[in-house]
Amino acid sequence: MSPGFLKSSLSTSTLRFAPRKPVLLPPEFAELPPLPRDFYDRDPRRVSRDLLGKVLTRREQKKGVLAARIVEVEAYLGNDPAAHCFVGRTKRNEVLWGPPGLAYVYFIYGNHFCCNVSCLPDGIPGGVLLRALEPLVGIPEMAKARGILTADSYDLRQLTSGPGRLAEAFGITRPRDNGKDLTSAASDLWIADDGWPRPRVEISTRIGITKAAERLLRYIIPGNRFVSGKTA
């Protein structure tokens, strides 16, 4: 597979259009295997770096395949006051304690879900929050899920820039996806490597939180317009 078969031109265009049918890109994203469990069986900071450029994929029975490139993540550690696991193991956060490669989904602010992936060996807490994606396939379906239904044109950044937006675009909810094994070939939600060239990584303080926000645990692809916050 050529690593350059998919050039991410979305970040340099105006990105205001309404596709009338899904874009087909080789290879079929539904055929790309999930990243293996040992990919996540590491320090969340290392996993965060390596997740940038990978592709979050959802297989929908009626909507087909949704796919988007990961362009922003945040790492959360076991001794991190901002991490849900900081209070100890509970029914709510038990997915963060392993095994690695599971989806940890939580509801926040009473109006949206956020999707994380567990890291480190079973019994050791840690994870990575998916903060922003660059949509690739299934854009009309993502727009519909986001409630963008009537406009002839829309800004694609509104689809997946931000953890709540991307979860809604991919239909990610706690009842449906919490604890889901992202490394399983049978899963309808997984992260794959499509051979895209390894991107340059920029690290900054985290955003959208108050505790331990000063820690350098936010990882982005610099210059990508789908990155959330002030750097977008």
C-alpha positions as CSV (number, residue, x, y, z in Angstrom):
1,M,0.0,0.0,0.0
2,S,1.5,3.3,-1.0
3,P,1.7,5.6,2.1
4,G,0.8,8.6,-0.1
5,F,-2.4,7.3,-1.6
6,L,-4.5,9.6,0.6
7,K,-3.3,13.2,0.6
8,S,-5.2,15.2,3.1
9,S,-6.3,18.1,0.9
10,L,-9.2,19.0,3.1
11,S,-7.1,21.1,5.4
12,T,-6.0,23.5,2.7
13,S,-9.3,24.0,0.9
14,T,-12.3,26.1,1.7
15,L,-14.3,23.0,2.8
16,R,-17.7,24.4,2.1
17,F,-19.7,22.0,0.0
18,A,-22.5,19.5,0.4
19,P,-21.5,16.1,-1.2
20,R,-24.5,14.3,-2.7
21,K,-23.0,10.9,-2.2
22,P,-20.2,9.3,-0.1
23,V,-16.7,9.7,-1.4
24,L,-15.0,6.4,-2.3
25,L,-11.4,6.3,-1.4
26,P,-9.0,3.3,-1.9
27,P,-8.7,1.0,-0.1
28,E,-12.1,0.4,1.3
29,F,-12.0,1.6,4.9
30,A,-14.3,-1.2,5.9
31,E,-11.5,-3.6,5.0
32,L,-8.7,-2.0,7.0
33,P,-8.0,-4.1,10.1
34,P,-8.1,-2.5,13.6
35,L,-4.9,-1.6,15.3
36,P,-3.7,-4.5,17.6
37,R,-4.1,-4.5,21.3
38,D,-0.4,-4.0,21.9
39,F,-0.6,-0.7,20.1
40,Y,-2.5,0.6,23.1
41,D,-0.6,-1.4,25.8
42,R,1.7,1.6,26.3
43,D,2.0,4.9,28.0
44,P,-0.9,7.1,26.9
45,R,1.6,9.8,25.8
46,R,3.2,7.5,23.3
47,V,-0.2,6.2,22.1
48,S,-1.3,9.8,21.7
49,R,1.5,10.6,19.3
50,D,1.0,7.4,17.3
51,L,-2.8,7.9,17.0
52,L,-2.4,11.1,15.0
53,G,-3.0,10.3,11.4
54,K,-4.8,7.1,12.1
55,V,-8.4,6.6,10.9
56,L,-11.5,6.2,13.2
57,T,-13.9,3.9,11.4
58,R,-17.6,3.1,12.0
59,R,-19.5,0.4,10.2
60,E,-23.2,1.3,10.1
61,Q,-25.7,-1.3,8.9
62,K,-27.8,1.2,7.0
63,K,-25.4,4.1,6.5
64,G,-22.4,2.2,5.2
65,V,-18.9,3.2,6.4
66,L,-17.9,6.4,8.2
67,A,-14.2,7.3,8.4
68,A,-12.2,10.2,9.6
69,R,-8.6,10.9,10.3
70,I,-7.5,11.6,13.9
71,V,-5.9,15.1,14.1
72,E,-6.1,15.9,17.8
73,V,-6.0,13.9,21.1
74,E,-5.3,14.3,24.8
75,A,-3.6,11.9,27.1
76,Y,-4.9,11.1,30.6
77,L,-2.7,9.4,33.2
78,G,-3.5,7.4,36.3
79,N,-2.0,10.1,38.6
80,D,-3.7,12.9,36.7
81,P,-6.2,15.0,38.7
82,A,-8.1,15.6,35.4
83,A,-8.5,11.9,34.6
84,H,-11.7,10.1,35.6
85,C,-9.5,7.3,37.1
86,F,-7.9,9.6,39.6
87,V,-10.6,8.9,42.1
88,G,-10.0,5.2,42.0
89,R,-11.8,2.4,40.2
90,T,-15.5,2.8,40.0
91,K,-18.4,1.4,38.0
92,R,-18.3,4.5,35.8
93,N,-14.6,4.5,35.0
94,E,-13.7,0.8,35.1
95,V,-13.0,0.6,31.4
96,L,-10.0,2.9,31.9
97,W,-8.4,0.2,34.0
98,G,-8.1,-2.1,31.1
99,P,-7.6,-4.2,29.1
100,P,-6.0,-1.8,26.6
101,G,-7.9,-0.9,23.4
102,L,-11.4,-0.5,24.8
103,A,-13.7,2.4,24.1
104,Y,-14.4,4.5,27.3
105,V,-17.4,6.7,26.6
106,Y,-18.8,9.2,29.1
107,F,-21.6,11.8,29.1
108,I,-20.6,15.4,29.9
109,Y,-22.4,18.7,30.5
110,G,-25.7,16.9,30.1
111,N,-25.6,17.2,26.3
112,H,-22.8,15.2,24.6
113,F,-20.6,12.1,24.8
114,C,-16.8,11.9,24.6
115,C,-14.9,8.9,23.3
116,N,-11.6,7.7,24.8
117,V,-9.5,4.6,24.3
118,S,-8.0,2.7,27.3
119,C,-4.2,2.3,27.4
120,L,-1.6,0.4,29.5
121,P,-1.8,-3.2,30.8
122,D,-4.9,-4.5,32.4
123,G,-5.3,-3.1,35.9
124,I,-3.3,0.0,35.3
125,P,-5.5,3.1,34.4
126,G,-4.9,5.5,31.6
127,G,-6.4,6.6,28.3
128,V,-6.5,8.9,25.3
129,L,-9.4,11.3,24.5
130,L,-10.3,11.7,20.8
131,R,-10.7,15.5,20.4
132,A,-10.9,16.2,16.6
133,L,-11.1,14.3,13.3
134,E,-10.8,15.2,9.6
135,P,-13.8,13.6,7.9
136,L,-13.0,11.4,4.9
137,V,-15.9,9.0,4.1
138,G,-19.6,9.2,4.9
139,I,-19.7,13.0,5.2
140,P,-23.5,13.3,4.3
141,E,-24.3,10.8,7.0
142,M,-22.1,12.6,9.6
143,A,-23.9,15.9,8.7
144,K,-27.3,14.3,9.2
145,A,-26.2,12.8,12.6
146,R,-25.1,16.3,13.6
147,G,-28.4,17.8,12.6
148,I,-27.1,19.6,9.5
149,L,-30.0,18.8,7.3
150,T,-31.3,21.7,5.2
151,A,-28.3,23.8,4.2
152,D,-27.0,23.5,0.6
153,S,-23.5,24.1,2.0
154,Y,-21.9,23.6,5.3
155,D,-18.5,23.9,7.0
156,L,-17.0,20.4,7.4
157,R,-15.3,21.6,10.5
158,Q,-18.7,21.7,12.2
159,L,-18.9,17.9,11.9
160,T,-15.9,16.5,13.8
161,S,-13.9,19.3,15.3
162,G,-14.3,18.8,19.1
163,P,-14.9,15.6,21.1
164,G,-18.7,16.1,21.4
165,R,-19.1,16.8,17.7
166,L,-17.1,13.8,16.5
167,A,-19.0,11.5,18.9
168,E,-22.3,12.7,17.6
169,A,-21.2,12.4,13.9
170,F,-20.1,8.8,14.5
171,G,-23.1,7.9,16.6
172,I,-20.9,7.2,19.6
173,T,-22.9,6.9,22.9
174,R,-22.2,5.3,26.2
175,P,-25.0,2.7,26.0
176,R,-23.9,1.7,22.5
177,D,-20.1,1.8,22.7
178,N,-18.7,2.0,26.3
179,G,-16.4,-1.0,26.8
180,K,-16.4,-1.9,23.1
181,D,-13.2,-3.7,21.9
182,L,-11.7,-1.4,19.3
183,T,-9.1,-4.1,18.5
184,S,-11.7,-6.7,17.5
185,A,-12.3,-7.4,13.8
186,A,-15.9,-8.0,14.7
187,S,-16.4,-4.5,16.2
188,D,-18.4,-1.9,14.3
189,L,-16.1,0.8,15.7
190,W,-12.3,0.7,15.4
191,I,-9.1,2.6,14.6
192,A,-7.1,1.7,11.5
193,D,-3.8,2.5,9.8
194,D,-4.3,3.3,6.1
195,G,-0.7,3.9,5.4
196,W,-0.9,7.7,5.6
197,P,2.6,9.3,6.2
198,R,3.5,9.8,9.8
199,P,2.5,13.5,10.5
200,R,4.5,16.1,12.4
201,V,3.2,16.4,16.0
202,E,2.8,19.4,18.1
203,I,2.2,19.2,21.9
204,S,0.4,21.8,24.0
205,T,-1.4,22.2,27.3
206,R,-4.9,20.7,27.4
207,I,-8.1,22.6,26.8
208,G,-11.6,22.4,28.0
209,I,-10.7,21.4,31.5
210,T,-9.8,23.2,34.8
211,K,-7.7,20.5,36.7
212,A,-4.1,20.0,35.5
213,A,-4.8,22.0,32.4
214,E,-1.2,23.2,32.3
215,R,0.1,19.7,31.6
216,L,1.6,19.2,28.1
217,L,-0.7,16.3,27.2
218,R,-2.5,17.6,24.1
219,Y,-1.3,16.3,20.8
220,I,-2.3,17.8,17.4
221,I,-1.3,17.8,13.7
222,P,-0.3,21.4,13.4
223,G,-1.9,23.4,10.6
224,N,-4.8,21.0,10.2
225,R,-8.0,23.2,10.2
226,F,-10.0,20.5,12.0
227,V,-8.0,20.9,15.2
228,S,-10.3,22.3,17.9
229,G,-9.7,25.4,20.0
230,K,-7.7,28.5,19.3
231,T,-5.0,26.8,17.2
232,A,-7.5,25.7,14.6
